Amino acid sequence: MKQYQFNDVLYMKKEKAIALENEEKEIIGVIEKADISGCEKGHVFSFTNTNGLTVRMGIKKRGIRNFLFATYVIKTEKETYLFKDKPGNSLLYFCVKGDISGQDIQIEENWSKEIEVKLDKIHIATLKTSDLTFRTTILFKDNILESTIHFAVTVLMYFMYKIYKNESEFIESILFD
């Protein structure tokens, strides 16, 4: 497994960039706040690797009907993909499903509060966070290249998970306090 890390921040400003490093501490890409038309303000992030591939991901604006279930917009230079919270599961834990060029991708929280990424039901990556060090580690299978959309989606999905956690904690406090 290949290992990558970045320093997390509590609040990310528009001008701030977070560097993603490999095991040798080489920067292989940057994560930044971004915008996508039709997405919620402040809930869009981009990942640009050192080869210039940029992938943006955000949460589509929600209304009354789809308030509890998010739709995630993934944009590359040429393509747009839509992922959705898995109904039922997403009320209990983070679980997102989508399709990238005919390959099913599922991103879900496990019992250890880690995020697992499966491509066509094969585990390809695990995201681990540390509240102590504010460092996030991503372990990728060796065959997942840094220049692929799968890599970028995995990196960006961490930020969607953070938004999900904040919103679910807020809803929980309203319902149970």
QUIBEL-V819811 format. One record per pair of residues at least 6 apart in sequence whose ideal C-beta (glycine too) atoms are under 7 Angstrom apart, sorted by the first residue. I is the first residue (numbers start at 1). J is the second residue. If there is no record, write none. Layout:
i j
I J
I J
This chain:
i j
1 139
1 140
1 141
1 142
2 140
2 142
3 23
3 137
3 139
4 20
4 21
4 22
4 138
4 140
5 21
5 135
5 136
5 137
6 18
6 19
6 20
6 21
6 31
6 136
7 18
7 134
7 135
8 129
8 134
8 135
8 136
9 16
9 18
12 33
14 33
17 30
17 31
17 32
18 30
18 31
19 27
19 30
20 27
20 28
20 29
20 30
20 31
20 155
21 27
21 28
22 28
28 49
28 50
28 146
29 47
29 48
29 49
29 50
30 48
31 45
31 47
31 155
32 45
32 46
33 44
33 45
34 44
34 45
34 46
34 56
35 44
36 44
36 56
36 58
36 73
36 75
38 60
38 61
39 58
39 59
39 60
39 61
39 73
40 58
40 59
40 61
43 58
43 59
43 163
44 56
44 57
44 58
45 57
45 156
45 159
46 54
46 55
46 56
47 55
47 152
47 155
47 156
48 54
49 146
49 147
51 147
53 147
53 152
55 74
55 76
55 149
55 152
55 153
55 156
56 75
57 72
57 73
57 74
57 153
57 156
57 160
58 73
59 70
59 72
59 160
59 163
60 71
60 73
62 70
68 91
69 84
69 85
69 87
69 90
70 85
71 82
71 84
72 82
72 83
72 96
72 160
73 80
73 82
74 80
74 81
74 83
74 153
76 149
81 98
81 99
81 100
82 98
83 96
83 97
83 98
84 96
84 97
85 95
85 96
86 95
86 96
86 97
89 95
93 108
93 109
94 108
94 109
94 115
94 161
94 164
95 108
96 107
96 157
97 106
98 105
99 105
100 149
100 150
103 119
103 120
104 120
105 117
105 119
106 118
107 115
107 117
107 157
108 116
109 115
110 116
114 126
114 127
114 128
115 126
115 127
115 157
115 158
115 161
116 123
116 126
117 124
117 125
117 154
118 124
119 150
124 140
124 141
124 144
124 150
125 138
125 139
125 140
125 141
125 144
125 154
126 139
127 136
127 138
127 158
128 137
129 136
136 158
138 154
138 155
140 151
144 150
144 151
145 151
